[in-house]
Structure formats: C-alpha cells, structure tokens
Amino acid sequence: MKDLTEGSIASHLVRMALPIGIGMVFQTLYYLVDLYFVARLGDEAIAGVSAAGNLQFLVMALT
C-alpha cells in the first residue's frame, strides 16, 4: 500500500483519478455503441436511450 503522506499531492490525486477517468471513458463508449444499435429501431428508441444516458451521466457526476 502506498503511503499518501509522502510525496506530491498532485501526483497522488492523478494516480487516484486515473482509474475513475478510464471508467468514465468506457461508460461513454458503452453509451455510444448502445445508441448506434438502437438507432436502427427508430426515433422513439433513440429518445429513450438518450434520456437514460443523460440520467446515467447525472448519477455519475453526483457520485
């Protein structure tokens, strides 16, 4: 385990934020791929996935 009381604060923050950033990139890619396949079903389906995606991003931002 890394001792967080030693070293630069900025490097500790970047090291802890990196996995979160990677997870958010994968969530966004998942959302875009989902939209790609749902687009074949029609406008209502796209609207539903878009609304759910906006809600997902809001929940991610709050957490």
HTML snippet that shows the backbone in 3Dmol.js (N, CA, C, O; Angstrom):
<script src="https://3Dmol.org/build/3Dmol-min.js"></script>
<div id="view" style="width:600px;height:400px;position:relative"></div>
<script>
const pdb = `
ATOM      1  N   MET A   1       0.846  -1.173   0.000  1.00  0.00           N
ATOM      2  CA  MET A   1       0.000   0.000   0.000  1.00  0.00           C
ATOM      3  C   MET A   1       0.892   1.237   0.000  1.00  0.00           C
ATOM      4  O   MET A   1       1.903   1.291   0.700  1.00  0.00           O
ATOM      5  N   LYS A   2       0.502   2.226  -0.795  1.00  0.00           N
ATOM      6  CA  LYS A   2       1.271   3.465  -0.939  1.00  0.00           C
ATOM      7  C   LYS A   2       0.960   4.404   0.221  1.00  0.00           C
ATOM      8  O   LYS A   2      -0.200   4.599   0.582  1.00  0.00           O
ATOM      9  N   ASP A   3       2.007   4.982   0.799  1.00  0.00           N
ATOM     10  CA  ASP A   3       1.850   5.948   1.880  1.00  0.00           C
ATOM     11  C   ASP A   3       1.498   7.305   1.274  1.00  0.00           C
ATOM     12  O   ASP A   3       2.331   7.921   0.609  1.00  0.00           O
ATOM     13  N   LEU A   4       0.280   7.771   1.498  1.00  0.00           N
ATOM     14  CA  LEU A   4      -0.176   9.020   0.903  1.00  0.00           C
ATOM     15  C   LEU A   4       0.312  10.253   1.646  1.00  0.00           C
ATOM     16  O   LEU A   4       0.048  11.376   1.215  1.00  0.00           O
ATOM     17  N   THR A   5       1.017  10.066   2.749  1.00  0.00           N
ATOM     18  CA  THR A   5       1.546  11.220   3.474  1.00  0.00           C
ATOM     19  C   THR A   5       2.901  11.649   2.944  1.00  0.00           C
ATOM     20  O   THR A   5       3.432  12.676   3.366  1.00  0.00           O
ATOM     21  N   GLU A   6       3.470  10.875   2.024  1.00  0.00           N
ATOM     22  CA  GLU A   6       4.772  11.207   1.458  1.00  0.00           C
ATOM     23  C   GLU A   6       4.622  11.458  -0.032  1.00  0.00           C
ATOM     24  O   GLU A   6       3.877  10.750  -0.711  1.00  0.00           O
ATOM     25  N   GLY A   7       5.321  12.454  -0.542  1.00  0.00           N
ATOM     26  CA  GLY A   7       5.300  12.748  -1.970  1.00  0.00           C
ATOM     27  C   GLY A   7       4.374  13.896  -2.309  1.00  0.00           C
ATOM     28  O   GLY A   7       3.787  14.529  -1.431  1.00  0.00           O
ATOM     29  N   SER A   8       4.257  14.150  -3.593  1.00  0.00           N
ATOM     30  CA  SER A   8       3.476  15.265  -4.104  1.00  0.00           C
ATOM     31  C   SER A   8       1.975  14.973  -4.031  1.00  0.00           C
ATOM     32  O   SER A   8       1.523  13.874  -4.354  1.00  0.00           O
ATOM     33  N   ILE A   9       1.223  15.972  -3.605  1.00  0.00           N
ATOM     34  CA  ILE A   9      -0.229  15.820  -3.538  1.00  0.00           C
ATOM     35  C   ILE A   9      -0.805  15.667  -4.941  1.00  0.00           C
ATOM     36  O   ILE A   9      -1.708  14.860  -5.161  1.00  0.00           O
ATOM     37  N   ALA A  10      -0.284  16.440  -5.889  1.00  0.00           N
ATOM     38  CA  ALA A  10      -0.795  16.383  -7.259  1.00  0.00           C
ATOM     39  C   ALA A  10      -0.616  14.991  -7.864  1.00  0.00           C
ATOM     40  O   ALA A  10      -1.519  14.483  -8.527  1.00  0.00           O
ATOM     41  N   SER A  11       0.527  14.383  -7.641  1.00  0.00           N
ATOM     42  CA  SER A  11       0.741  13.037  -8.199  1.00  0.00           C
ATOM     43  C   SER A  11      -0.182  12.016  -7.553  1.00  0.00           C
ATOM     44  O   SER A  11      -0.636  11.091  -8.226  1.00  0.00           O
ATOM     45  N   HIS A  12      -0.468  12.160  -6.271  1.00  0.00           N
ATOM     46  CA  HIS A  12      -1.408  11.254  -5.604  1.00  0.00           C
ATOM     47  C   HIS A  12      -2.813  11.420  -6.176  1.00  0.00           C
ATOM     48  O   HIS A  12      -3.516  10.434  -6.398  1.00  0.00           O
ATOM     49  N   LEU A  13      -3.222  12.667  -6.416  1.00  0.00           N
ATOM     50  CA  LEU A  13      -4.547  12.910  -6.973  1.00  0.00           C
ATOM     51  C   LEU A  13      -4.680  12.338  -8.374  1.00  0.00           C
ATOM     52  O   LEU A  13      -5.703  11.739  -8.708  1.00  0.00           O
ATOM     53  N   VAL A  14      -3.651  12.519  -9.197  1.00  0.00           N
ATOM     54  CA  VAL A  14      -3.686  11.983 -10.557  1.00  0.00           C
ATOM     55  C   VAL A  14      -3.732  10.465 -10.522  1.00  0.00           C
ATOM     56  O   VAL A  14      -4.484   9.854 -11.281  1.00  0.00           O
ATOM     57  N   ARG A  15      -2.947   9.851  -9.659  1.00  0.00           N
ATOM     58  CA  ARG A  15      -2.912   8.395  -9.570  1.00  0.00           C
ATOM     59  C   ARG A  15      -4.264   7.834  -9.109  1.00  0.00           C
ATOM     60  O   ARG A  15      -4.657   6.750  -9.542  1.00  0.00           O
ATOM     61  N   MET A  16      -4.976   8.554  -8.242  1.00  0.00           N
ATOM     62  CA  MET A  16      -6.278   8.075  -7.796  1.00  0.00           C
ATOM     63  C   MET A  16      -7.377   8.387  -8.813  1.00  0.00           C
ATOM     64  O   MET A  16      -8.359   7.650  -8.906  1.00  0.00           O
ATOM     65  N   ALA A  17      -7.221   9.466  -9.570  1.00  0.00           N
ATOM     66  CA  ALA A  17      -8.258   9.869 -10.524  1.00  0.00           C
ATOM     67  C   ALA A  17      -8.163   9.105 -11.845  1.00  0.00           C
ATOM     68  O   ALA A  17      -9.154   9.016 -12.569  1.00  0.00           O
ATOM     69  N   LEU A  18      -7.029   8.568 -12.164  1.00  0.00           N
ATOM     70  CA  LEU A  18      -6.840   7.882 -13.438  1.00  0.00           C
ATOM     71  C   LEU A  18      -7.813   6.713 -13.640  1.00  0.00           C
ATOM     72  O   LEU A  18      -8.422   6.636 -14.707  1.00  0.00           O
ATOM     73  N   PRO A  19      -7.992   5.805 -12.685  1.00  0.00           N
ATOM     74  CA  PRO A  19      -8.961   4.715 -12.900  1.00  0.00           C
ATOM     75  C   PRO A  19     -10.399   5.224 -13.057  1.00  0.00           C
ATOM     76  O   PRO A  19     -11.187   4.647 -13.806  1.00  0.00           O
ATOM     77  N   ILE A  20     -10.730   6.294 -12.356  1.00  0.00           N
ATOM     78  CA  ILE A  20     -12.065   6.861 -12.478  1.00  0.00           C
ATOM     79  C   ILE A  20     -12.262   7.424 -13.884  1.00  0.00           C
ATOM     80  O   ILE A  20     -13.309   7.214 -14.497  1.00  0.00           O
ATOM     81  N   GLY A  21     -11.263   8.136 -14.393  1.00  0.00           N
ATOM     82  CA  GLY A  21     -11.344   8.684 -15.742  1.00  0.00           C
ATOM     83  C   GLY A  21     -11.465   7.604 -16.795  1.00  0.00           C
ATOM     84  O   GLY A  21     -12.241   7.739 -17.741  1.00  0.00           O
ATOM     85  N   ILE A  22     -10.708   6.538 -16.642  1.00  0.00           N
ATOM     86  CA  ILE A  22     -10.784   5.417 -17.589  1.00  0.00           C
ATOM     87  C   ILE A  22     -12.170   4.783 -17.536  1.00  0.00           C
ATOM     88  O   ILE A  22     -12.731   4.437 -18.576  1.00  0.00           O
ATOM     89  N   GLY A  23     -12.720   4.628 -16.350  1.00  0.00           N
ATOM     90  CA  GLY A  23     -14.071   4.081 -16.214  1.00  0.00           C
ATOM     91  C   GLY A  23     -15.110   4.956 -16.883  1.00  0.00           C
ATOM     92  O   GLY A  23     -16.046   4.442 -17.496  1.00  0.00           O
ATOM     93  N   MET A  24     -14.964   6.272 -16.777  1.00  0.00           N
ATOM     94  CA  MET A  24     -15.913   7.177 -17.414  1.00  0.00           C
ATOM     95  C   MET A  24     -15.807   7.118 -18.934  1.00  0.00           C
ATOM     96  O   MET A  24     -16.815   7.243 -19.629  1.00  0.00           O
ATOM     97  N   VAL A  25     -14.597   6.929 -19.454  1.00  0.00           N
ATOM     98  CA  VAL A  25     -14.424   6.781 -20.906  1.00  0.00           C
ATOM     99  C   VAL A  25     -15.138   5.523 -21.384  1.00  0.00           C
ATOM    100  O   VAL A  25     -15.817   5.554 -22.411  1.00  0.00           O
ATOM    101  N   PHE A  26     -14.996   4.423 -20.660  1.00  0.00           N
ATOM    102  CA  PHE A  26     -15.665   3.186 -21.052  1.00  0.00           C
ATOM    103  C   PHE A  26     -17.188   3.307 -20.943  1.00  0.00           C
ATOM    104  O   PHE A  26     -17.910   2.743 -21.765  1.00  0.00           O
ATOM    105  N   GLN A  27     -17.679   4.028 -19.947  1.00  0.00           N
ATOM    106  CA  GLN A  27     -19.123   4.249 -19.841  1.00  0.00           C
ATOM    107  C   GLN A  27     -19.634   5.044 -21.039  1.00  0.00           C
ATOM    108  O   GLN A  27     -20.706   4.745 -21.567  1.00  0.00           O
ATOM    109  N   THR A  28     -18.887   6.042 -21.470  1.00  0.00           N
ATOM    110  CA  THR A  28     -19.272   6.843 -22.624  1.00  0.00           C
ATOM    111  C   THR A  28     -19.250   6.010 -23.897  1.00  0.00           C
ATOM    112  O   THR A  28     -20.156   6.117 -24.723  1.00  0.00           O
ATOM    113  N   LEU A  29     -18.224   5.180 -24.064  1.00  0.00           N
ATOM    114  CA  LEU A  29     -18.164   4.306 -25.239  1.00  0.00           C
ATOM    115  C   LEU A  29     -19.321   3.309 -25.244  1.00  0.00           C
ATOM    116  O   LEU A  29     -19.897   3.026 -26.294  1.00  0.00           O
ATOM    117  N   TYR A  30     -19.656   2.784 -24.080  1.00  0.00           N
ATOM    118  CA  TYR A  30     -20.795   1.865 -23.967  1.00  0.00           C
ATOM    119  C   TYR A  30     -22.077   2.565 -24.402  1.00  0.00           C
ATOM    120  O   TYR A  30     -22.894   1.984 -25.117  1.00  0.00           O
ATOM    121  N   TYR A  31     -22.250   3.801 -23.975  1.00  0.00           N
ATOM    122  CA  TYR A  31     -23.427   4.594 -24.320  1.00  0.00           C
ATOM    123  C   TYR A  31     -23.484   4.846 -25.826  1.00  0.00           C
ATOM    124  O   TYR A  31     -24.554   4.720 -26.422  1.00  0.00           O
ATOM    125  N   LEU A  32     -22.370   5.195 -26.449  1.00  0.00           N
ATOM    126  CA  LEU A  32     -22.345   5.479 -27.882  1.00  0.00           C
ATOM    127  C   LEU A  32     -22.607   4.227 -28.719  1.00  0.00           C
ATOM    128  O   LEU A  32     -23.313   4.296 -29.725  1.00  0.00           O
ATOM    129  N   VAL A  33     -22.049   3.092 -28.317  1.00  0.00           N
ATOM    130  CA  VAL A  33     -22.307   1.839 -29.036  1.00  0.00           C
ATOM    131  C   VAL A  33     -23.777   1.454 -28.896  1.00  0.00           C
ATOM    132  O   VAL A  33     -24.394   0.990 -29.855  1.00  0.00           O
ATOM    133  N   ASP A  34     -24.334   1.644 -27.712  1.00  0.00           N
ATOM    134  CA  ASP A  34     -25.745   1.369 -27.500  1.00  0.00           C
ATOM    135  C   ASP A  34     -26.607   2.239 -28.413  1.00  0.00           C
ATOM    136  O   ASP A  34     -27.562   1.746 -29.014  1.00  0.00           O
ATOM    137  N   LEU A  35     -26.280   3.527 -28.523  1.00  0.00           N
ATOM    138  CA  LEU A  35     -27.024   4.418 -29.412  1.00  0.00           C
ATOM    139  C   LEU A  35     -26.911   3.983 -30.866  1.00  0.00           C
ATOM    140  O   LEU A  35     -27.877   4.087 -31.621  1.00  0.00           O
ATOM    141  N   TYR A  36     -25.758   3.505 -31.258  1.00  0.00           N
ATOM    142  CA  TYR A  36     -25.548   3.071 -32.637  1.00  0.00           C
ATOM    143  C   TYR A  36     -26.513   1.943 -33.008  1.00  0.00           C
ATOM    144  O   TYR A  36     -27.127   1.975 -34.075  1.00  0.00           O
ATOM    145  N   PHE A  37     -26.644   0.959 -32.137  1.00  0.00           N
ATOM    146  CA  PHE A  37     -27.507  -0.178 -32.448  1.00  0.00           C
ATOM    147  C   PHE A  37     -28.984   0.150 -32.249  1.00  0.00           C
ATOM    148  O   PHE A  37     -29.833  -0.377 -32.968  1.00  0.00           O
ATOM    149  N   VAL A  38     -29.299   1.003 -31.292  1.00  0.00           N
ATOM    150  CA  VAL A  38     -30.697   1.360 -31.051  1.00  0.00           C
ATOM    151  C   VAL A  38     -31.214   2.289 -32.145  1.00  0.00           C
ATOM    152  O   VAL A  38     -32.423   2.353 -32.371  1.00  0.00           O
ATOM    153  N   ALA A  39     -30.331   3.006 -32.824  1.00  0.00           N
ATOM    154  CA  ALA A  39     -30.744   3.935 -33.877  1.00  0.00           C
ATOM    155  C   ALA A  39     -31.505   3.235 -34.989  1.00  0.00           C
ATOM    156  O   ALA A  39     -32.296   3.871 -35.686  1.00  0.00           O
ATOM    157  N   ARG A  40     -31.288   1.963 -35.168  1.00  0.00           N
ATOM    158  CA  ARG A  40     -31.994   1.205 -36.199  1.00  0.00           C
ATOM    159  C   ARG A  40     -33.457   0.951 -35.838  1.00  0.00           C
ATOM    160  O   ARG A  40     -34.249   0.569 -36.699  1.00  0.00           O
ATOM    161  N   LEU A  41     -33.818   1.158 -34.575  1.00  0.00           N
ATOM    162  CA  LEU A  41     -35.180   0.868 -34.124  1.00  0.00           C
ATOM    163  C   LEU A  41     -36.131   2.045 -34.278  1.00  0.00           C
ATOM    164  O   LEU A  41     -37.346   1.859 -34.213  1.00  0.00           O
ATOM    165  N   GLY A  42     -35.615   3.244 -34.478  1.00  0.00           N
ATOM    166  CA  GLY A  42     -36.489   4.390 -34.677  1.00  0.00           C
ATOM    167  C   GLY A  42     -36.198   5.536 -33.727  1.00  0.00           C
ATOM    168  O   GLY A  42     -35.357   5.449 -32.832  1.00  0.00           O
ATOM    169  N   ASP A  43     -36.934   6.613 -33.963  1.00  0.00           N
ATOM    170  CA  ASP A  43     -36.715   7.850 -33.200  1.00  0.00           C
ATOM    171  C   ASP A  43     -37.091   7.713 -31.734  1.00  0.00           C
ATOM    172  O   ASP A  43     -36.401   8.260 -30.872  1.00  0.00           O
ATOM    173  N   GLU A  44     -38.156   7.004 -31.432  1.00  0.00           N
ATOM    174  CA  GLU A  44     -38.583   6.858 -30.045  1.00  0.00           C
ATOM    175  C   GLU A  44     -37.542   6.092 -29.225  1.00  0.00           C
ATOM    176  O   GLU A  44     -37.288   6.416 -28.065  1.00  0.00           O
ATOM    177  N   ALA A  45     -36.956   5.088 -29.839  1.00  0.00           N
ATOM    178  CA  ALA A  45     -35.927   4.309 -29.146  1.00  0.00           C
ATOM    179  C   ALA A  45     -34.690   5.159 -28.878  1.00  0.00           C
ATOM    180  O   ALA A  45     -34.089   5.067 -27.808  1.00  0.00           O
ATOM    181  N   ILE A  46     -34.316   5.977 -29.840  1.00  0.00           N
ATOM    182  CA  ILE A  46     -33.159   6.872 -29.645  1.00  0.00           C
ATOM    183  C   ILE A  46     -33.446   7.854 -28.520  1.00  0.00           C
ATOM    184  O   ILE A  46     -32.576   8.122 -27.690  1.00  0.00           O
ATOM    185  N   ALA A  47     -34.665   8.394 -28.487  1.00  0.00           N
ATOM    186  CA  ALA A  47     -35.026   9.342 -27.428  1.00  0.00           C
ATOM    187  C   ALA A  47     -34.974   8.676 -26.054  1.00  0.00           C
ATOM    188  O   ALA A  47     -34.524   9.287 -25.084  1.00  0.00           O
ATOM    189  N   GLY A  48     -35.430   7.435 -25.967  1.00  0.00           N
ATOM    190  CA  GLY A  48     -35.391   6.726 -24.690  1.00  0.00           C
ATOM    191  C   GLY A  48     -33.977   6.450 -24.217  1.00  0.00           C
ATOM    192  O   GLY A  48     -33.661   6.641 -23.043  1.00  0.00           O
ATOM    193  N   VAL A  49     -33.129   6.003 -25.121  1.00  0.00           N
ATOM    194  CA  VAL A  49     -31.734   5.732 -24.747  1.00  0.00           C
ATOM    195  C   VAL A  49     -31.016   7.024 -24.407  1.00  0.00           C
ATOM    196  O   VAL A  49     -30.191   7.050 -23.494  1.00  0.00           O
ATOM    197  N   SER A  50     -31.314   8.091 -25.124  1.00  0.00           N
ATOM    198  CA  SER A  50     -30.677   9.386 -24.834  1.00  0.00           C
ATOM    199  C   SER A  50     -31.087   9.900 -23.463  1.00  0.00           C
ATOM    200  O   SER A  50     -30.252  10.407 -22.714  1.00  0.00           O
ATOM    201  N   ALA A  51     -32.357   9.774 -23.133  1.00  0.00           N
ATOM    202  CA  ALA A  51     -32.817  10.215 -21.813  1.00  0.00           C
ATOM    203  C   ALA A  51     -32.162   9.383 -20.709  1.00  0.00           C
ATOM    204  O   ALA A  51     -31.736   9.924 -19.689  1.00  0.00           O
ATOM    205  N   ALA A  52     -32.085   8.076 -20.916  1.00  0.00           N
ATOM    206  CA  ALA A  52     -31.440   7.216 -19.922  1.00  0.00           C
ATOM    207  C   ALA A  52     -29.949   7.527 -19.818  1.00  0.00           C
ATOM    208  O   ALA A  52     -29.379   7.486 -18.729  1.00  0.00           O
ATOM    209  N   GLY A  53     -29.320   7.837 -20.950  1.00  0.00           N
ATOM    210  CA  GLY A  53     -27.900   8.193 -20.931  1.00  0.00           C
ATOM    211  C   GLY A  53     -27.644   9.481 -20.171  1.00  0.00           C
ATOM    212  O   GLY A  53     -26.668   9.587 -19.429  1.00  0.00           O
ATOM    213  N   ASN A  54     -28.521  10.464 -20.355  1.00  0.00           N
ATOM    214  CA  ASN A  54     -28.377  11.720 -19.607  1.00  0.00           C
ATOM    215  C   ASN A  54     -28.538  11.484 -18.115  1.00  0.00           C
ATOM    216  O   ASN A  54     -27.815  12.066 -17.307  1.00  0.00           O
ATOM    217  N   LEU A  55     -29.474  10.640 -17.754  1.00  0.00           N
ATOM    218  CA  LEU A  55     -29.664  10.303 -16.339  1.00  0.00           C
ATOM    219  C   LEU A  55     -28.438   9.575 -15.787  1.00  0.00           C
ATOM    220  O   LEU A  55     -28.021   9.818 -14.655  1.00  0.00           O
ATOM    221  N   GLN A  56     -27.870   8.690 -16.589  1.00  0.00           N
ATOM    222  CA  GLN A  56     -26.673   7.958 -16.168  1.00  0.00           C
ATOM    223  C   GLN A  56     -25.510   8.921 -15.921  1.00  0.00           C
ATOM    224  O   GLN A  56     -24.800   8.797 -14.923  1.00  0.00           O
ATOM    225  N   PHE A  57     -25.319   9.874 -16.827  1.00  0.00           N
ATOM    226  CA  PHE A  57     -24.231  10.836 -16.644  1.00  0.00           C
ATOM    227  C   PHE A  57     -24.476  11.728 -15.433  1.00  0.00           C
ATOM    228  O   PHE A  57     -23.526  12.113 -14.750  1.00  0.00           O
ATOM    229  N   LEU A  58     -25.725  12.059 -15.158  1.00  0.00           N
ATOM    230  CA  LEU A  58     -26.046  12.854 -13.976  1.00  0.00           C
ATOM    231  C   LEU A  58     -25.713  12.082 -12.698  1.00  0.00           C
ATOM    232  O   LEU A  58     -25.142  12.641 -11.762  1.00  0.00           O
ATOM    233  N   VAL A  59     -26.068  10.807 -12.664  1.00  0.00           N
ATOM    234  CA  VAL A  59     -25.755   9.975 -11.498  1.00  0.00           C
ATOM    235  C   VAL A  59     -24.247   9.839 -11.332  1.00  0.00           C
ATOM    236  O   VAL A  59     -23.736   9.896 -10.213  1.00  0.00           O
ATOM    237  N   MET A  60     -23.525   9.656 -12.454  1.00  0.00           N
ATOM    238  CA  MET A  60     -22.065   9.559 -12.378  1.00  0.00           C
ATOM    239  C   MET A  60     -21.458  10.855 -11.833  1.00  0.00           C
ATOM    240  O   MET A  60     -20.512  10.820 -11.047  1.00  0.00           O
ATOM    241  N   ALA A  61     -22.007  11.991 -12.254  1.00  0.00           N
ATOM    242  CA  ALA A  61     -21.485  13.272 -11.787  1.00  0.00           C
ATOM    243  C   ALA A  61     -21.748  13.459 -10.300  1.00  0.00           C
ATOM    244  O   ALA A  61     -20.915  14.024  -9.591  1.00  0.00           O
ATOM    245  N   LEU A  62     -22.885  12.996  -9.824  1.00  0.00           N
ATOM    246  CA  LEU A  62     -23.213  13.154  -8.397  1.00  0.00           C
ATOM    247  C   LEU A  62     -22.406  12.228  -7.513  1.00  0.00           C
ATOM    248  O   LEU A  62     -22.135  12.546  -6.355  1.00  0.00           O
ATOM    249  N   THR A  63     -22.018  11.071  -8.060  1.00  0.00           N
ATOM    250  CA  THR A  63     -21.244  10.150  -7.241  1.00  0.00           C
ATOM    251  C   THR A  63     -19.795  10.466  -7.373  1.00  0.00           C
ATOM    252  O   THR A  63     -18.960   9.801  -6.759  1.00  0.00           O
TER     253      THR A  63
END
`;
const viewer = $3Dmol.createViewer("view");
viewer.addModel(pdb, "pdb");
viewer.setStyle({}, {cartoon: {color: "spectrum"}});
viewer.zoomTo();
viewer.render();
</script>
